Amino acid sequence: MKRRTGVAIGVGVALFIALAAAGFALWRVLGGSAPPPVALNSVSASAGATASGSAGGSLDGTWSIDATSGSLAEGTSSFAGYRVKEELAGTGANTAVGRTQNVSGSMTIDGTAITAMQVGVDMTTLHSDDSRRDDRLRTDGLQTNEFPTATFTLTQPIEVGSVPKERQTIQAVAVGDLTLHGVTRSVQVSIQAQRNGDEIEAIGNVDVALTAYGIQAPTGFLVLSIANTGTIELHLLFQRA
């Protein structure tokens, strides 16, 4: 009897260790630390000073999004993405973040106002920390196979008051039409921008209710629930067209 009891205890301990290891592995795959929220990059004073003749000059004209330089992993490239809270089996609360560098578009500046802006995002190239989540979003949730593109179009000029100086941060609200999951709604995007030499860097974020865009949050064995409200994040680097 004692031997059987000892065997049972040993099996129980082994099972507990295996389950704990599996839970830790799941946390590493689905519940790891999320990238920080989008933010302006720090730029050294020397970097701005060496830029050719842009400090203090006119910004008038058309500027295009540079989607080729920088690193997505380090947050130094142009990118768009989502941030949403979810509840995972065995790990609890987690923040899912997906991003893509496949962003295109432009903006037009006239004096101290941004008069036009268009941004397009290839939703099929969104990547998070887990390919299973990305694959699921192709047919469920965002349904990127059916709705491969998201767009934002400015509908009201953004008046900034004065031509910004080198590395001066500007805060504003961009009012425009957001098309997501085949649904278009007017949104107000909180933006920050700064002038880095010959480049304009802008970040933006807006909270959206998934149901407002006809998005049904996917759930399953591992994902117990997903918050109805998510955040769209933008980090855009503009070069003169």
C-alpha positions in Angstrom: 0.0 0.0 0.0 2.8 2.4 0.9 4.5 1.7 -2.4 1.3 2.4 -4.4 0.8 5.6 -2.4 4.4 6.6 -3.2 3.9 5.9 -6.9 0.7 7.9 -6.9 2.4 10.8 -5.3 5.3 10.6 -7.7 2.9 10.6 -10.7 1.0 13.5 -9.2 4.1 15.5 -8.7 5.3 14.7 -12.3 1.9 15.7 -13.7 2.0 19.0 -11.7 5.5 19.8 -13.0 4.4 19.0 -16.6 1.3 21.2 -16.3 3.4 24.0 -14.8 5.9 23.7 -17.6 3.2 23.7 -20.2 1.6 26.8 -18.6 4.9 28.6 -18.6 5.5 27.7 -22.3 2.1 29.0 -23.1 2.8 32.2 -21.3 6.0 32.5 -23.3 4.1 32.0 -26.6 0.9 34.0 -26.0 1.4 35.9 -22.8 4.8 37.5 -23.1 5.4 41.2 -22.7 3.8 43.3 -25.4 5.7 46.1 -27.2 5.2 49.5 -25.5 2.6 51.9 -26.9 3.6 53.9 -29.9 5.9 56.9 -29.1 8.0 59.4 -30.9 11.7 58.4 -31.3 14.4 60.3 -29.5 16.6 62.1 -32.0 20.0 63.5 -31.1 20.6 67.2 -31.6 23.5 66.5 -34.0 21.2 64.4 -36.2 18.9 67.4 -36.7 21.7 69.9 -37.1 23.2 68.0 -40.0 20.1 67.7 -42.0 20.3 69.7 -45.2 18.6 73.1 -44.8 15.3 72.0 -43.4 15.4 73.4 -39.9 13.2 76.5 -39.7 12.3 76.3 -43.4 8.9 75.9 -45.1 7.2 72.5 -45.0 4.8 73.3 -47.8 4.1 70.6 -50.3 3.4 66.9 -50.4 5.1 64.4 -48.1 5.0 60.6 -48.6 5.2 57.9 -46.0 8.6 56.2 -45.9 7.9 52.5 -45.4 11.4 51.2 -46.2 13.8 52.5 -43.5 14.0 51.7 -39.8 13.3 48.6 -37.7 9.8 47.4 -36.8 11.2 45.5 -33.8 12.8 48.7 -32.5 9.8 50.8 -33.4 11.9 53.1 -35.6 10.1 52.4 -38.9 6.7 53.4 -40.3 4.1 51.0 -39.1 0.4 50.6 -38.2 -1.1 48.1 -35.8 -3.5 47.2 -33.1 -3.4 46.8 -29.3 -6.2 44.9 -27.6 -6.6 43.2 -24.2 -7.5 39.5 -24.0 -7.9 36.8 -21.4 -5.9 33.6 -22.0 -6.6 30.2 -20.5 -4.0 29.4 -17.8 -2.3 32.8 -18.0 -5.0 35.4 -17.4 -4.9 39.0 -18.8 -2.7 39.7 -21.8 -2.2 42.5 -24.3 -2.1 41.4 -27.9 -0.2 43.7 -30.3 0.0 43.2 -34.0 1.9 45.5 -36.4 2.9 45.8 -40.1 5.3 48.0 -42.0 3.2 47.8 -45.1 1.8 51.3 -44.8 1.4 53.8 -47.6 0.1 57.3 -48.0 0.8 61.0 -48.0 0.0 64.3 -46.5 -0.1 67.9 -47.8 1.1 70.9 -45.9 0.1 74.5 -46.7 1.6 77.1 -44.4 0.7 76.1 -40.8 -2.0 73.6 -41.7 -2.1 70.0 -42.8 -4.7 70.1 -45.5 -4.8 66.5 -46.7 -3.7 63.1 -45.4 -4.3 59.6 -46.6 -3.0 56.4 -45.0 -3.5 52.8 -46.2 -2.6 49.6 -44.4 -2.2 46.1 -45.8 -4.0 44.2 -43.0 -2.9 40.8 -44.4 0.6 41.5 -43.2 -0.1 42.1 -39.6 2.1 40.1 -37.3 2.0 39.6 -33.5 4.0 37.5 -31.2 2.1 34.3 -32.2 1.5 33.1 -35.7 -1.7 31.2 -34.6 -3.3 34.5 -33.6 -2.3 36.0 -37.0 -3.7 33.0 -38.9 -6.9 33.2 -37.0 -7.4 36.8 -37.9 -7.3 36.0 -41.6 -10.8 34.3 -41.3 -12.2 35.6 -38.0 -12.2 38.9 -36.2 -10.5 41.3 -38.6 -11.1 38.8 -41.4 -8.1 40.2 -43.3 -8.6 37.7 -46.2 -12.0 39.4 -46.9 -11.0 42.9 -45.8 -7.3 43.2 -46.7 -7.0 47.0 -46.5 -7.7 49.6 -43.8 -7.6 53.4 -44.6 -7.7 56.7 -42.9 -8.6 59.9 -44.8 -8.4 63.3 -43.2 -11.7 65.2 -43.6 -10.8 68.5 -41.7 -7.6 70.5 -42.0 -5.2 70.3 -39.0 -4.1 73.8 -37.9 -0.9 73.7 -35.9 -0.5 77.5 -35.4 3.1 78.0 -36.5 5.7 76.2 -38.6 7.5 73.9 -36.1 11.1 74.2 -35.2 13.6 71.3 -35.2 12.5 68.6 -32.8 9.6 70.7 -31.5 6.7 68.3 -30.6 3.2 69.2 -31.9 0.0 67.8 -30.5 -3.2 67.8 -32.4 -6.4 65.9 -33.3 -6.9 64.5 -36.8 -10.5 64.2 -37.7 -11.1 61.8 -40.6 -12.8 58.7 -42.0 -11.5 55.3 -40.8 -12.4 52.4 -43.0 -11.9 49.1 -41.1 -13.5 45.7 -41.8 -15.4 47.2 -44.7 -17.1 49.8 -42.5 -16.3 53.6 -42.6 -16.8 55.8 -39.6 -15.6 59.3 -38.6 -12.9 59.2 -35.9 -10.7 61.6 -34.0 -7.1 60.5 -33.9 -4.8 61.9 -31.2 -1.5 62.7 -32.9 1.9 63.9 -32.0 4.5 65.0 -34.5 8.0 66.4 -34.6 10.4 67.6 -37.3 13.6 65.6 -37.5 15.8 67.2 -40.1 14.4 66.4 -43.5 11.8 64.0 -42.1 8.5 64.5 -40.3 7.7 61.9 -37.7 4.1 61.4 -36.6 2.4 59.0 -34.2 -1.3 58.6 -33.6 -3.7 56.4 -31.7 -7.5 56.0 -31.6 -9.7 53.6 -29.6 -12.3 51.8 -31.6 -15.2 49.6 -30.5 -15.0 46.3 -32.5 -18.8 46.0 -32.7 -19.0 49.5 -34.4 -17.1 48.0 -37.3 -18.9 44.7 -37.4 -16.0 42.8 -35.9 -16.8 39.7 -33.8 -13.9 39.0 -31.5 -12.7 35.4 -32.0 -12.5 33.2 -28.9 -11.5 29.6 -28.4 -9.7 27.0 -26.2 -6.8 29.3 -25.4 -8.4 32.7 -25.9 -11.3 33.0 -23.4 -12.3 36.6 -24.2 -11.2 39.7 -26.0 -12.1 43.3 -25.0 -14.6 45.0 -27.3 -12.5 48.1 -27.5 -9.1 48.1 -29.1 -6.5 50.7 -30.0 -5.2 51.4 -33.5 -1.6 52.7 -33.4 0.3 54.6 -36.2 3.9 55.5 -36.4 4.6 57.3 -39.7 7.8 58.8 -41.1 7.2 61.3 -43.9 9.7 62.3 -46.6 9.2 65.0 -49.2 7.5 63.5 -52.3 
